């Protein structure tokens, strides 16, 4: 039903979010974090079902733990410099284009013939890494 009066709509900044962690995984501070198909935080990896979230702000060790037993803080909405996967490197011509998750510290130029999930847009390529937003 449409509003008939002013509403104090709740707001969340969304720059740092707390995400439940998948079962039996360890996420390192500074790593590339993705959401699994079930919406749980997991380290970046070669998979087609991941959604790029951002960078882990802390370590979250759920080794041996059940899904959602702990949470991890993830920073979003910024550009982060991840390593460039040497076998399938992101190049300057990829500026403004999507790159792909290879693992929790590397991004790649291609989706690996449909095997890799999208990371984010490339906003810079430097000798020591790729800026991903």
N, CA, C and O atoms as a printed pandas DataFrame, in Angstrom:
     atom_number atom_name residue_name chain_id  residue_number  x_coord  y_coord  z_coord
0              1         N          UNK        A               1    0.840   -1.168    0.000
1              2        CA          UNK        A               1    0.000    0.000    0.000
2              3         C          UNK        A               1    0.893    1.242    0.000
3              4         O          UNK        A               1    1.850    1.294    0.773
4              5         N          UNK        A               2    0.619    2.223   -0.824
5              6        CA          UNK        A               2    1.453    3.433   -0.869
6              7         C          UNK        A               2    1.353    4.231    0.433
7              8         O          UNK        A               2    0.358    4.157    1.153
8              9         N          UNK        A               3    2.399    4.987    0.708
9             10        CA          UNK        A               3    2.421    5.821    1.909
10            11         C          UNK        A               3    1.353    6.903    1.838
11            12         O          UNK        A               3    1.029    7.422    0.770
12            13         N          UNK        A               4    0.824    7.222    2.998
13            14        CA          UNK        A               4   -0.124    8.322    3.121
14            15         C          UNK        A               4    0.432    9.386    4.065
15            16         O          UNK        A               4   -0.207   10.407    4.320
16            17         N          UNK        A               5    1.660    9.121    4.588
17            18        CA          UNK        A               5    2.311   10.056    5.507
18            19         C          UNK        A               5    3.815    9.820    5.441
19            20         O          UNK        A               5    4.281    8.829    4.879
20            21         N          UNK        A               6    4.559   10.748    6.024
21            22        CA          UNK        A               6    6.011   10.595    6.071
22            23         C          UNK        A               6    6.371    9.313    6.800
23            24         O          UNK        A               6    5.627    8.831    7.655
24            25         N          UNK        A               7    7.545    8.764    6.439
25            26        CA          UNK        A               7    8.015    7.525    7.050
26            27         C          UNK        A               7    9.483    7.676    7.407
27            28         O          UNK        A               7   10.263    8.183    6.601
28            29         N          UNK        A               8    9.870    7.251    8.589
29            30        CA          UNK        A               8   11.269    7.240    8.990
30            31         C          UNK        A               8   11.850    5.902    8.532
31            32         O          UNK        A               8   11.866    4.934    9.292
32            33         N          UNK        A               9   12.323    5.852    7.294
33            34        CA          UNK        A               9   12.829    4.621    6.698
34            35         C          UNK        A               9   14.209    4.285    7.271
35            36         O          UNK        A               9   15.111    5.120    7.203
36            37         N          UNK        A              10   14.395    3.090    7.830
37            38        CA          UNK        A              10   15.703    2.701    8.362
38            39         C          UNK        A              10   16.774    2.732    7.271
39            40         O          UNK        A              10   16.493    2.479    6.099
40            41         N          UNK        A              11   18.010    3.047    7.681
41            42        CA          UNK        A              11   19.120    3.129    6.748
42            43         C          UNK        A              11   20.313    2.358    7.301
43            44         O          UNK        A              11   20.548    2.321    8.509
44            45         N          UNK        A              12   21.052    1.749    6.395
45            46        CA          UNK        A              12   22.301    1.074    6.745
46            47         C          UNK        A              12   23.347    1.590    5.776
47            48         O          UNK        A              12   23.086    1.685    4.577
48            49         N          UNK        A              13   24.523    1.922    6.275
49            50        CA          UNK        A              13   25.586    2.446    5.426
50            51         C          UNK        A              13   25.965    1.461    4.328
51            52         O          UNK        A              13   26.090    1.862    3.171
52            53         N          UNK        A              14   26.150    0.190    4.653
53            54        CA          UNK        A              14   26.465   -0.835    3.663
54            55         C          UNK        A              14   27.927   -0.894    3.250
55            56         O          UNK        A              14   28.296   -1.741    2.436
56            57         N          UNK        A              15   28.782   -0.007    3.795
57            58        CA          UNK        A              15   30.193   -0.048    3.428
58            59         C          UNK        A              15   30.905   -1.220    4.080
59            60         O          UNK        A              15   31.759   -1.856    3.461
60            61         N          UNK        A              16   30.558   -1.509    5.328
61            62        CA          UNK        A              16   31.085   -2.682    6.015
62            63         C          UNK        A              16   29.876   -3.490    6.476
63            64         O          UNK        A              16   29.018   -2.995    7.208
64            65         N          UNK        A              17   29.828   -4.744    6.032
65            66        CA          UNK        A              17   28.703   -5.603    6.399
66            67         C          UNK        A              17   29.211   -6.845    7.117
67            68         O          UNK        A              17   30.331   -7.301    6.884
68            69         N          UNK        A              18   28.384   -7.374    7.978
69            70        CA          UNK        A              18   28.699   -8.603    8.695
70            71         C          UNK        A              18   27.974   -9.738    7.984
71            72         O          UNK        A              18   26.751   -9.724    7.844
72            73         N          UNK        A              19   28.761  -10.733    7.533
73            74        CA          UNK        A              19   28.200  -11.815    6.732
74            75         C          UNK        A              19   28.460  -13.154    7.412
75            76         O          UNK        A              19   29.595  -13.430    7.803
76            77         N          UNK        A              20   27.435  -13.994    7.563
77            78        CA          UNK        A              20   27.652  -15.328    8.112
78            79         C          UNK        A              20   28.616  -16.121    7.214
79            80         O          UNK        A              20   28.559  -16.024    5.988
80            81         N          UNK        A              21   29.485  -16.890    7.835
81            82        CA          UNK        A              21   30.534  -17.620    7.113
82            83         C          UNK        A              21   30.085  -19.050    6.812
83            84         O          UNK        A              21   29.421  -19.693    7.625
84            85         N          UNK        A              22   30.462  -19.531    5.631
85            86        CA          UNK        A              22   30.160  -20.903    5.220
86            87         C          UNK        A              22   30.843  -21.901    6.162
87            88         O          UNK        A              22   31.798  -21.560    6.860
88            89         N          UNK        A              23   30.349  -23.108    6.167
89            90        CA          UNK        A              23   30.903  -24.160    7.017
90            91         C          UNK        A              23   32.326  -24.515    6.604
91            92         O          UNK        A              23   32.653  -24.573    5.418
92            93         N          UNK        A              24   33.158  -24.751    7.602
93            94        CA          UNK        A              24   34.492  -25.310    7.406
94            95         C          UNK        A              24   35.388  -24.512    6.462
95            96         O          UNK        A              24   36.118  -25.095    5.660
96            97         N          UNK        A              25   35.338  -23.181    6.553
97            98        CA          UNK        A              25   36.240  -22.346    5.754
98            99         C          UNK        A              25   36.970  -21.353    6.649
99           100         O          UNK        A              25   36.501  -21.010    7.734
100          101         N          UNK        A              26   38.112  -20.905    6.178
101          102        CA          UNK        A              26   38.880  -19.869    6.858
102          103         C          UNK        A              26   39.049  -18.716    5.877
103          104         O          UNK        A              26   39.521  -18.903    4.755
104          105         N          UNK        A              27   38.663  -17.538    6.309
105          106        CA          UNK        A              27   38.783  -16.334    5.493
106          107         C          UNK        A              27   39.861  -15.467    6.137
107          108         O          UNK        A              27   39.788  -15.151    7.324
108          109         N          UNK        A              28   40.850  -15.091    5.354
109          110        CA          UNK        A              28   41.952  -14.278    5.860
110          111         C          UNK        A              28   41.649  -12.798    5.683
111          112         O          UNK        A              28   41.020  -12.394    4.704
112          113         N          UNK        A              29   42.104  -11.990    6.644
113          114        CA          UNK        A              29   41.963  -10.541    6.540
114          115         C          UNK        A              29   42.629  -10.073    5.244
115          116         O          UNK        A              29   43.729  -10.516    4.914
116          117         N          UNK        A              30   41.973   -9.193    4.526
117          118        CA          UNK        A              30   42.513   -8.657    3.278
118          119         C          UNK        A              30   42.193   -9.489    2.058
119          120         O          UNK        A              30   42.534   -9.101    0.940
120          121         N          UNK        A              31   41.544  -10.626    2.247
121          122        CA          UNK        A              31   41.265  -11.511    1.112
122          123         C          UNK        A              31   40.001  -11.106    0.369
123          124         O          UNK        A              31   39.163  -10.366    0.887
124          125         N          UNK        A              32   39.883  -11.605   -0.851
125          126        CA          UNK        A              32   38.687  -11.434   -1.664
126          127         C          UNK        A              32   37.624  -12.367   -1.104
127          128         O          UNK        A              32   37.842  -13.572   -0.975
128          129         N          UNK        A              33   36.466  -11.793   -0.772
129          130        CA          UNK        A              33   35.373  -12.571   -0.194
130          131         C          UNK        A              33   34.207  -12.597   -1.171
131          132         O          UNK        A              33   33.879  -11.595   -1.807
132          133         N          UNK        A              34   33.593  -13.762   -1.272
133          134        CA          UNK        A              34   32.424  -13.931   -2.133
134          135         C          UNK        A              34   31.290  -14.526   -1.314
135          136         O          UNK        A              34   31.503  -15.088   -0.239
136          137         N          UNK        A              35   30.090  -14.388   -1.843
137          138        CA          UNK        A              35   28.934  -15.062   -1.259
138          139         C          UNK        A              35   28.718  -16.342   -2.041
139          140         O          UNK        A              35   28.742  -16.344   -3.271
140          141         N          UNK        A              36   28.508  -17.430   -1.316
141          142        CA          UNK        A              36   28.209  -18.711   -1.960
142          143         C          UNK        A              36   26.786  -18.668   -2.509
143          144         O          UNK        A              36   26.075  -17.680   -2.328
144          145         N          UNK        A              37   26.378  -19.737   -3.178
145          146        CA          UNK        A              37   25.020  -19.822   -3.714
146          147         C          UNK        A              37   23.979  -19.717   -2.608
147          148         O          UNK        A              37   22.836  -19.343   -2.869
148          149         N          UNK        A              38   24.365  -20.043   -1.371
149          150        CA          UNK        A              38   23.435  -19.958   -0.244
150          151         C          UNK        A              38   23.564  -18.635    0.515
151          152         O          UNK        A              38   22.910  -18.444    1.540
152          153         N          UNK        A              39   24.404  -17.719    0.016
153          154        CA          UNK        A              39   24.536  -16.402    0.622
154          155         C          UNK        A              39   25.497  -16.316    1.781
155          156         O          UNK        A              39   25.476  -15.336    2.527
156          157         N          UNK        A              40   26.343  -17.319    1.954
157          158        CA          UNK        A              40   27.312  -17.333    3.041
158          159         C          UNK        A              40   28.680  -16.891    2.542
159          160         O          UNK        A              40   29.046  -17.172    1.401
160          161         N          UNK        A              41   29.440  -16.199    3.393
161          162        CA          UNK        A              41   30.776  -15.729    3.026
162          163         C          UNK        A              41   31.715  -16.907    2.840
163          164         O          UNK        A              41   31.730  -17.853    3.627
164          165         N          UNK        A              42   32.497  -16.819    1.775
165          166        CA          UNK        A              42   33.464  -17.863    1.456
166          167         C          UNK        A              42   34.651  -17.212    0.759
167          168         O          UNK        A              42   34.485  -16.180    0.110
168          169         N          UNK        A              43   35.843  -17.789    0.877
169          170        CA          UNK        A              43   36.988  -17.231    0.147
170          171         C          UNK        A              43   36.752  -17.326   -1.355
171          172         O          UNK        A              43   36.102  -18.260   -1.826
172          173         N          UNK        A              44   37.274  -16.368   -2.101
173          174        CA          UNK        A              44   37.197  -16.437   -3.553
174          175         C          UNK        A              44   37.827  -17.726   -4.053
175          176         O          UNK        A              44   38.819  -18.195   -3.496
176          177         N          UNK        A              45   37.250  -18.298   -5.106
177          178        CA          UNK        A              45   37.730  -19.560   -5.677
178          179         C          UNK        A              45   37.168  -19.693   -7.084
179          180         O          UNK        A              45   36.251  -18.965   -7.466
180          181         N          UNK        A              46   37.712  -20.610   -7.840
181          182        CA          UNK        A              46   37.165  -20.905   -9.161
182          183         C          UNK        A              46   35.848  -21.645   -8.944
183          184         O          UNK        A              46   35.825  -22.779   -8.465
184          185         N          UNK        A              47   34.761  -20.982   -9.306
185          186        CA          UNK        A              47   33.408  -21.533   -9.167
186          187         C          UNK        A              47   32.465  -20.636   -9.958
187          188         O          UNK        A              47   32.752  -19.457  -10.167
188          189         N          UNK        A              48   31.373  -21.178  -10.383
189          190        CA          UNK        A              48   30.420  -20.390  -11.174
190          191         C          UNK        A              48   29.276  -19.832  -10.332
191          192         O          UNK        A              48   28.435  -19.094  -10.845
192          193         N          UNK        A              49   29.234  -20.170   -9.065
193          194        CA          UNK        A              49   28.094  -19.806   -8.224
194          195         C          UNK        A              49   28.397  -18.721   -7.204
195          196         O          UNK        A              49   27.596  -18.489   -6.298
196          197         N          UNK        A              50   29.530  -18.056   -7.330
197          198        CA          UNK        A              50   29.917  -17.050   -6.348
198          199         C          UNK        A              50   29.505  -15.648   -6.772
199          200         O          UNK        A              50   29.426  -15.332   -7.959
200          201         N          UNK        A              51   29.246  -14.816   -5.769
201          202        CA          UNK        A              51   28.967  -13.397   -5.990
202          203         C          UNK        A              51   30.009  -12.598   -5.227
203          204         O          UNK        A              51   30.129  -12.726   -4.008
204          205         N          UNK        A              52   30.758  -11.777   -5.941
205          206        CA          UNK        A              52   31.802  -10.950   -5.330
206          207         C          UNK        A              52   31.196  -10.013   -4.294
207          208         O          UNK        A              52   30.218   -9.317   -4.569
208          209         N          UNK        A              53   31.789  -10.001   -3.088
209          210        CA          UNK        A              53   31.331   -9.090   -2.040
210          211         C          UNK        A              53   32.301   -7.954   -1.773
211          212         O          UNK        A              53   31.881   -6.802   -1.663
212          213         N          UNK        A              54   33.597   -8.253   -1.666
213          214        CA          UNK        A              54   34.577   -7.226   -1.340
214          215         C          UNK        A              54   35.774   -7.829   -0.635
215          216         O          UNK        A              54   36.206   -8.938   -0.948
216          217         N          UNK        A              55   36.314   -7.067    0.343
217          218        CA          UNK        A              55   37.538   -7.463    1.050
218          219         C          UNK        A              55   37.231   -7.761    2.514
219          220         O          UNK        A              55   36.511   -7.010    3.173
220          221         N          UNK        A              56   37.781   -8.861    3.015
221          222        CA          UNK        A              56   37.623   -9.207    4.428
222          223         C          UNK        A              56   38.373   -8.199    5.288
223          224         O          UNK        A              56   39.541   -7.901    5.037
224          225         N          UNK        A              57   37.700   -7.683    6.294
225          226        CA          UNK        A              57   38.306   -6.718    7.206
226          227         C          UNK        A              57   38.987   -7.402    8.387
227          228         O          UNK        A              57   39.686   -6.757    9.168
228          229         N          UNK        A              58   38.785   -8.679    8.510
229          230        CA          UNK        A              58   39.332   -9.443    9.623
230          231         C          UNK        A              58   39.449  -10.903    9.213
231          232         O          UNK        A              58   38.886  -11.320    8.201
232          233         N          UNK        A              59   40.176  -11.670    9.995
233          234        CA          UNK        A              59   40.228  -13.108    9.760
234          235         C          UNK        A              59   39.007  -13.750   10.416
235          236         O          UNK        A              59   38.595  -13.359   11.509
236          237         N          UNK        A              60   38.440  -14.734    9.734
237          238        CA          UNK        A              60   37.312  -15.484   10.293
238          239         C          UNK        A              60   37.602  -16.966   10.074
239          240         O          UNK        A              60   37.561  -17.457    8.946
240          241         N          UNK        A              61   37.894  -17.665   11.154
241          242        CA          UNK        A              61   38.253  -19.077   11.059
242          243         C          UNK        A              61   37.066  -19.936   11.494
243          244         O          UNK        A              61   36.797  -20.095   12.684
244          245         N          UNK        A              62   36.372  -20.478   10.513
245          246        CA          UNK        A              62   35.239  -21.366   10.777
246          247         C          UNK        A              62   35.604  -22.815   10.444
247          248         O          UNK        A              62   34.736  -23.639   10.154
248          249         N          UNK        A              63   36.915  -23.107   10.493
249          250        CA          UNK        A              63   37.383  -24.464   10.259
250          251         C          UNK        A              63   36.720  -25.400   11.259
251          252         O          UNK        A              63   36.836  -25.211   12.470
252          253         N          UNK        A              64   36.034  -26.397   10.755
253          254        CA          UNK        A              64   35.334  -27.341   11.625
254          255         C          UNK        A              64   33.999  -26.830   12.136
255          256         O          UNK        A              64   33.290  -27.541   12.848
256          257         N          UNK        A              65   33.653  -25.603   11.777
257          258        CA          UNK        A              65   32.405  -25.013   12.260
258          259         C          UNK        A              65   31.257  -25.201   11.278
259          260         O          UNK        A              65   31.465  -25.444   10.089
260          261         N          UNK        A              66   30.056  -25.083   11.798
261          262        CA          UNK        A              66   28.846  -25.189   10.981
262          263         C          UNK        A              66   28.610  -23.887   10.216
263          264         O          UNK        A              66   29.130  -22.836   10.590
264          265         N          UNK        A              67   27.837  -23.966    9.164
265          266        CA          UNK        A              67   27.456  -22.775    8.400
266          267         C          UNK        A              67   26.810  -21.760    9.333
267          268         O          UNK        A              67   25.951  -22.108   10.143
268          269         N          UNK        A              68   27.222  -20.518    9.215
269          270        CA          UNK        A              68   26.694  -19.383    9.986
270          271         C          UNK        A              68   27.088  -19.392   11.459
271          272         O          UNK        A              68   26.520  -18.636   12.247
272          273         N          UNK        A              69   28.054  -20.234   11.850
273          274        CA          UNK        A              69   28.491  -20.269   13.248
274          275         C          UNK        A              69   29.188  -18.974   13.651
275          276         O          UNK        A              69   29.128  -18.565   14.810
276          277         N          UNK        A              70   29.849  -18.330   12.687
277          278        CA          UNK        A              70   30.513  -17.049   12.928
278          279         C          UNK        A              70   30.224  -16.125   11.754
279          280         O          UNK        A              70   29.718  -16.556   10.717
280          281         N          UNK        A              71   30.551  -14.852   11.932
281          282        CA          UNK        A              71   30.412  -13.862   10.867
282          283         C          UNK        A              71   31.770  -13.259   10.556
283          284         O          UNK        A              71   32.701  -13.357   11.356
284          285         N          UNK        A              72   31.879  -12.630    9.382
285          286        CA          UNK        A              72   33.073  -11.897    8.998
286          287         C          UNK        A              72   32.639  -10.506    8.532
287          288         O          UNK        A              72   31.592  -10.348    7.906
288          289         N          UNK        A              73   33.459   -9.505    8.848
289          290        CA          UNK        A              73   33.198   -8.156    8.365
290          291         C          UNK        A              73   33.809   -8.007    6.975
291          292         O          UNK        A              73   34.977   -8.329    6.758
292          293         N          UNK        A              74   33.004   -7.517    6.042
293          294        CA          UNK        A              74   33.436   -7.358    4.653
294          295         C          UNK        A              74   33.232   -5.903    4.239
295          296         O          UNK        A              74   32.137   -5.356    4.377
296          297         N          UNK        A              75   34.297   -5.282    3.730
297          298        CA          UNK        A              75   34.207   -3.911    3.217
298          299         C          UNK        A              75   33.799   -3.977    1.754
299          300         O          UNK        A              75   34.336   -4.764    0.975
300          301         N          UNK        A              76   32.828   -3.123    1.396
301          302        CA          UNK        A              76   32.279   -3.082    0.032
302          303         C          UNK        A              76   32.319   -1.664   -0.501
303          304         O          UNK        A              76   32.583   -0.712    0.233
304          305         N          UNK        A              77   32.052   -1.541   -1.789
305          306        CA          UNK        A              77   31.883   -0.220   -2.383
306          307         C          UNK        A              77   33.161    0.563   -2.578
307          308         O          UNK        A              77   33.107    1.765   -2.838
308          309         N          UNK        A              78   34.282   -0.066   -2.464
309          310        CA          UNK        A              78   35.594    0.564   -2.660
310          311         C          UNK        A              78   36.346   -0.229   -3.725
311          312         O          UNK        A              78   35.906   -1.301   -4.139
312          313         N          UNK        A              79   37.478    0.307   -4.163
313          314        CA          UNK        A              79   38.345   -0.436   -5.076
314          315         C          UNK        A              79   39.453   -1.085   -4.249
315          316         O          UNK        A              79   40.049   -0.447   -3.381
316          317         N          UNK        A              80   39.717   -2.354   -4.528
317          318        CA          UNK        A              80   40.755   -3.099   -3.829
318          319         C          UNK        A              80   41.744   -3.639   -4.841
319          320         O          UNK        A              80   41.371   -4.016   -5.952
320          321         N          UNK        A              81   43.024   -3.674   -4.446
321          322        CA          UNK        A              81   44.063   -4.181   -5.345
322          323         C          UNK        A              81   44.317   -5.647   -5.035
323          324         O          UNK        A              81   44.825   -5.993   -3.969
324          325         N          UNK        A              82   43.953   -6.508   -5.992
325          326        CA          UNK        A              82   44.200   -7.933   -5.888
326          327         C          UNK        A              82   45.292   -8.309   -6.866
327          328         O          UNK        A              82   45.559   -7.580   -7.822
328          329         N          UNK        A              83   45.925   -9.447   -6.627
329          330        CA          UNK        A              83   46.978   -9.919   -7.529
330          331         C          UNK        A              83   46.375  -10.293   -8.872
331          332         O          UNK        A              83   45.214  -10.689   -8.972
332          333         N          UNK        A              84   47.200  -10.154   -9.901
333          334        CA          UNK        A              84   46.803  -10.473  -11.265
334          335         C          UNK        A              84   47.217  -11.914  -11.560
335          336         O          UNK        A              84   48.395  -12.252  -11.452
336          337         N          UNK        A              85   46.271  -12.755  -11.925
337          338        CA          UNK        A              85   46.545  -14.168  -12.205
338          339         C          UNK        A              85   47.431  -14.264  -13.452
339          340         O          UNK        A              85   46.991  -13.940  -14.555
340          341         N          UNK        A              86   48.665  -14.704  -13.275
341          342        CA          UNK        A              86   49.685  -14.672  -14.332
342          343         C          UNK        A              86   49.333  -15.512  -15.554
343          344         O          UNK        A              86   49.747  -15.170  -16.661
344          345         N          UNK        A              87   48.592  -16.591  -15.391
345          346        CA          UNK        A              87   48.263  -17.463  -16.516
346          347         C          UNK        A              87   47.165  -16.874  -17.408
347          348         O          UNK        A              87   47.065  -17.226  -18.583
348          349         N          UNK        A              88   46.354  -15.991  -16.858
349          350        CA          UNK        A              88   45.258  -15.344  -17.589
350          351         C          UNK        A              88   45.143  -13.904  -17.070
351          352         O          UNK        A              88   44.157  -13.548  -16.425
352          353         N          UNK        A              89   46.168  -13.076  -17.359
353          354        CA          UNK        A              89   46.245  -11.772  -16.715
354          355         C          UNK        A              89   45.249  -10.735  -17.254
355          356         O          UNK        A              89   44.926  -10.693  -18.442
356          357         N          UNK        A              90   44.786   -9.911  -16.323
357          358        CA          UNK        A              90   44.014   -8.730  -16.681
358          359         C          UNK        A              90   44.997   -7.757  -17.326
359          360         O          UNK        A              90   46.121   -7.594  -16.850
360          361         N          UNK        A              91   44.567   -7.108  -18.418
361          362        CA          UNK        A              91   45.437   -6.185  -19.154
362          363         C          UNK        A              91   44.794   -4.797  -19.191
363          364         O          UNK        A              91   43.624   -4.633  -18.845
364          365         N          UNK        A              92   45.564   -3.817  -19.609
365          366        CA          UNK        A              92   45.081   -2.436  -19.649
366          367         C          UNK        A              92   43.801   -2.297  -20.475
367          368         O          UNK        A              92   42.949   -1.467  -20.161
368          369         N          UNK        A              93   43.664   -3.098  -21.521
369          370        CA          UNK        A              93   42.459   -3.043  -22.366
370          371         C          UNK        A              93   41.208   -3.486  -21.612
371          372         O          UNK        A              93   40.097   -3.314  -22.113
372          373         N          UNK        A              94   41.372   -4.054  -20.412
373          374        CA          UNK        A              94   40.233   -4.481  -19.599
374          375         C          UNK        A              94   39.678   -3.351  -18.732
375          376         O          UNK        A              94   38.697   -3.549  -18.015
376          377         N          UNK        A              95   40.292   -2.173  -18.791
377          378        CA          UNK        A              95   39.838   -1.053  -17.993
378          379         C          UNK        A              95   38.340   -0.827  -18.205
379          380         O          UNK        A              95   37.880   -0.695  -19.339
380          381         N          UNK        A              96   37.588   -0.784  -17.109
381          382        CA          UNK        A              96   36.140   -0.591  -17.176
382          383         C          UNK        A              96   35.351   -1.859  -17.421
383          384         O          UNK        A              96   34.121   -1.841  -17.416
384          385         N          UNK        A              97   36.049   -2.957  -17.633
385          386        CA          UNK        A              97   35.384   -4.239  -17.887
386          387         C          UNK        A              97   35.429   -5.117  -16.637
387          388         O          UNK        A              97   36.160   -4.831  -15.690
388          389         N          UNK        A              98   34.656   -6.162  -16.650
389          390        CA          UNK        A              98   34.605   -7.111  -15.536
390          391         C          UNK        A              98   35.813   -8.035  -15.581
391          392         O          UNK        A              98   36.219   -8.488  -16.651
392          393         N          UNK        A              99   36.386   -8.311  -14.404
393          394        CA          UNK        A              99   37.397   -9.354  -14.281
394          395         C          UNK        A              99   36.774  -10.477  -13.454
395          396         O          UNK        A              99   35.647  -10.351  -12.975
396          397         N          UNK        A             100   37.507  -11.567  -13.290
397          398        CA          UNK        A             100   36.915  -12.774  -12.721
398          399         C          UNK        A             100   37.714  -13.304  -11.534
399          400         O          UNK        A             100   38.935  -13.157  -11.473
400          401         N          UNK        A             101   37.008  -13.920  -10.600
401          402        CA          UNK        A             101   37.626  -14.459   -9.390
402          403         C          UNK        A             101   38.418  -15.718   -9.739
403          404         O          UNK        A             101   37.892  -16.645  -10.354
404          405         N          UNK        A             102   39.699  -15.736   -9.334
405          406        CA          UNK        A             102   40.485  -16.956   -9.466
406          407         C          UNK        A             102   40.637  -17.633   -8.100
407          408         O          UNK        A             102   40.432  -18.840   -7.968
408          409         N          UNK        A             103   40.997  -16.844   -7.095
409          410        CA          UNK        A             103   41.057  -17.354   -5.724
410          411         C          UNK        A             103   40.874  -16.179   -4.774
411          412         O          UNK        A             103   40.378  -15.129   -5.185
412          413         N          UNK        A             104   41.265  -16.334   -3.517
413          414        CA          UNK        A             104   40.993  -15.265   -2.557
414          415         C          UNK        A             104   41.998  -14.121   -2.593
415          416         O          UNK        A             104   41.923  -13.206   -1.772
416          417         N          UNK        A             105   42.944  -14.162   -3.543
417          418        CA          UNK        A             105   43.869  -13.040   -3.700
418          419         C          UNK        A             105   44.140  -12.682   -5.159
419          420         O          UNK        A             105   44.862  -11.720   -5.420
420          421         N          UNK        A             106   43.587  -13.424   -6.117
421          422        CA          UNK        A             106   43.871  -13.186   -7.532
422          423         C          UNK        A             106   42.603  -13.047   -8.370
423          424         O          UNK        A             106   41.581  -13.686   -8.118
424          425         N          UNK        A             107   42.716  -12.174   -9.384
425          426        CA          UNK        A             107   41.647  -12.043  -10.376
426          427         C          UNK        A             107   42.227  -12.346  -11.751
427          428         O          UNK        A             107   43.431  -12.233  -11.978
428          429         N          UNK        A             108   41.340  -12.734  -12.660
429          430        CA          UNK        A             108   41.754  -13.156  -13.995
430          431         C          UNK        A             108   41.031  -12.338  -15.069
431          432         O          UNK        A             108   40.009  -11.701  -14.812
432          433         N          UNK        A             109   41.584  -12.376  -16.255
433          434        CA          UNK        A             109   41.061  -11.673  -17.421
434          435         C          UNK        A             109   39.748  -12.274  -17.926
435          436         O          UNK        A             109   38.830  -11.538  -18.287
436          437         N          UNK        A             110   39.653  -13.598  -17.953
437          438        CA          UNK        A             110   38.479  -14.259  -18.531
438          439         C          UNK        A             110   37.737  -15.097  -17.489
439          440         O          UNK        A             110   38.206  -15.286  -16.367
440          441         N          UNK        A             111   36.584  -15.584  -17.887
441          442        CA          UNK        A             111   35.804  -16.441  -16.997
442          443         C          UNK        A             111   36.263  -17.894  -17.050
443          444         O          UNK        A             111   35.594  -18.773  -16.507
444          445         N          UNK        A             112   37.398  -18.155  -17.699
445          446        CA          UNK        A             112   37.947  -19.514  -17.739
446          447         C          UNK        A             112   37.006  -20.484  -18.433
447          448         O          UNK        A             112   36.770  -21.587  -17.941
448          449         N          UNK        A             113   36.469  -20.075  -19.573
449          450        CA          UNK        A             113   35.510  -20.876  -20.333
450          451         C          UNK        A             113   34.297  -21.240  -19.469
451          452         O          UNK        A             113   33.864  -22.392  -19.424
452          453         N          UNK        A             114   33.773  -20.239  -18.798
453          454        CA          UNK        A             114   32.564  -20.423  -18.008
454          455         C          UNK        A             114   32.774  -21.005  -16.624
455          456         O          UNK        A             114   31.805  -21.385  -15.969
456          457         N          UNK        A             115   34.028  -21.086  -16.156
457          458        CA          UNK        A             115   34.310  -21.720  -14.865
458          459         C          UNK        A             115   34.432  -20.727  -13.705
459          460         O          UNK        A             115   34.374  -21.129  -12.543
460          461         N          UNK        A             116   34.602  -19.430  -14.010
461          462        CA          UNK        A             116   34.857  -18.443  -12.954
462          463         C          UNK        A             116   33.718  -17.444  -12.833
463          464         O          UNK        A             116   33.076  -17.082  -13.819
464          465         N          UNK        A             117   33.484  -17.008  -11.603
465          466        CA          UNK        A             117   32.477  -15.987  -11.320
466          467         C          UNK        A             117   33.076  -14.599  -11.494
467          468         O          UNK        A             117   34.285  -14.417  -11.353
468          469         N          UNK        A             118   32.237  -13.629  -11.797
469          470        CA          UNK        A             118   32.671  -12.238  -11.961
470          471         C          UNK        A             118   33.115  -11.655  -10.624
471          472         O          UNK        A             118   32.515  -11.919   -9.583
472          473         N          UNK        A             119   34.178  -10.857  -10.676
473          474        CA          UNK        A             119   34.640  -10.146   -9.477
474          475         C          UNK        A             119   34.019   -8.757   -9.468
475          476         O          UNK        A             119   33.083   -8.503   -8.710
476          477         N          UNK        A             120   34.515   -7.879  -10.281
477          478        CA          UNK        A             120   34.039   -6.507  -10.348
478          479         C          UNK        A             120   34.659   -5.840  -11.546
479          480         O          UNK        A             120   35.263   -6.497  -12.393
480          481         N          UNK        A             121   34.509   -4.531  -11.618
481          482        CA          UNK        A             121   35.061   -3.778  -12.751
482          483         C          UNK        A             121   36.497   -3.384  -12.477
483          484         O          UNK        A             121   36.852   -3.002  -11.361
484          485         N          UNK        A             122   37.311   -3.481  -13.502
485          486        CA          UNK        A             122   38.720   -3.101  -13.436
486          487         C          UNK        A             122   38.800   -1.583  -13.529
487          488         O          UNK        A             122   38.305   -0.988  -14.487
488          489         N          UNK        A             123   39.430   -0.951  -12.523
489          490        CA          UNK        A             123   39.614    0.502  -12.604
490          491         C          UNK        A             123   41.096    0.882  -12.663
491          492         O          UNK        A             123   41.443    2.063  -12.679
492          493         N          UNK        A             124   41.958   -0.127  -12.694
493          494        CA          UNK        A             124   43.385    0.133  -12.831
494          495         C          UNK        A             124   44.163   -1.164  -12.902
495          496         O          UNK        A             124   43.828   -2.151  -12.246
496          497         N          UNK        A             125   45.216   -1.142  -13.718
497          498        CA          UNK        A             125   46.106   -2.303  -13.832
498          499         C          UNK        A             125   47.519   -1.793  -13.592
499          500         O          UNK        A             125   48.003   -0.917  -14.309
500          501         N          UNK        A             126   48.175   -2.347  -12.581
501          502        CA          UNK        A             126   49.531   -1.953  -12.234
502          503         C          UNK        A             126   50.415   -3.194  -12.215
503          504         O          UNK        A             126   49.914   -4.318  -12.245
504          505         N          UNK        A             127   51.713   -2.992  -12.166
505          506        CA          UNK        A             127   52.653   -4.112  -12.200
506          507         C          UNK        A             127   52.414   -5.099  -11.046
507          508         O          UNK        A             127   52.655   -6.298  -11.190
508          509         N          UNK        A             128   51.943   -4.592   -9.912
509          510        CA          UNK        A             128   51.769   -5.461   -8.751
510          511         C          UNK        A             128   50.314   -5.819   -8.449
511          512         O          UNK        A             128   50.022   -6.357   -7.381
512          513         N          UNK        A             129   49.410   -5.531   -9.365
513          514        CA          UNK        A             129   48.030   -5.932   -9.118
514          515         C          UNK        A             129   46.988   -5.206   -9.940
515          516         O          UNK        A             129   47.292   -4.334  -10.753
516          517         N          UNK        A             130   45.747   -5.598   -9.697
517          518        CA          UNK        A             130   44.596   -5.078  -10.425
518          519         C          UNK        A             130   43.652   -4.420   -9.427
519          520         O          UNK        A             130   43.283   -5.028   -8.423
520          521         N          UNK        A             131   43.265   -3.184   -9.702
521          522        CA          UNK        A             131   42.286   -2.488   -8.868
522          523         C          UNK        A             131   40.902   -2.893   -9.328
523          524         O          UNK        A             131   40.533   -2.692  -10.485
524          525         N          UNK        A             132   40.131   -3.471   -8.399
525          526        CA          UNK        A             132   38.802   -3.968   -8.705
526          527         C          UNK        A             132   37.773   -3.224   -7.863
527          528         O          UNK        A             132   37.907   -3.104   -6.646
528          529         N          UNK        A             133   36.756   -2.735   -8.534
529          530        CA          UNK        A             133   35.670   -2.036   -7.829
530          531         C          UNK        A             133   34.395   -2.831   -7.961
531          532         O          UNK        A             133   33.357   -2.423   -7.441
